[in-house]
Amino acid sequence: MSDLTEAKESIFEILALTRKSLVMPEPSVGKIDAFLMGYQLCLGDRGMVPRHLLEFHEFQGEWLATRLGQPFPSPLGWAMRVRQSFATEHDAFVGFFELMDEFCRQKGITITPLA
């Protein structure tokens, strides 16, 4: 991001970078979760709660649990729920992005790849 205080980019656009493994050489939903925690803390320190973070909370909460056929609420975090739904870490990583794409299509969220 050119200016973090503006938070112009959607979290979904930022996550699209991880799909290409530009951010993490060893794909893992746990690493995506850790990245998101840091990103949210950074924005929170600046008093920001962009709309796209609220959309992501909707994705990682009830929508994801319902889609995976899991109870909601659950003591498990979203990353653990995704990981347990797939045979391997790689499958979970790929599956996460497929689920994210499905959510975005359903909600009419456009993901514009960052340059």
Buried (B, 14 or more C-beta within 10 A) or exposed (E): EEEEEEBEBBBBBBBBBBBEEEBBEEBBBBBBBEBBEEBBEEBEEEEBEBEBBEBBBEBBBEBBBEBBEBEEEBEBBBBBBBBEBBEEBEEBBBBBBEBBBEBBEEEEBEBEEEE
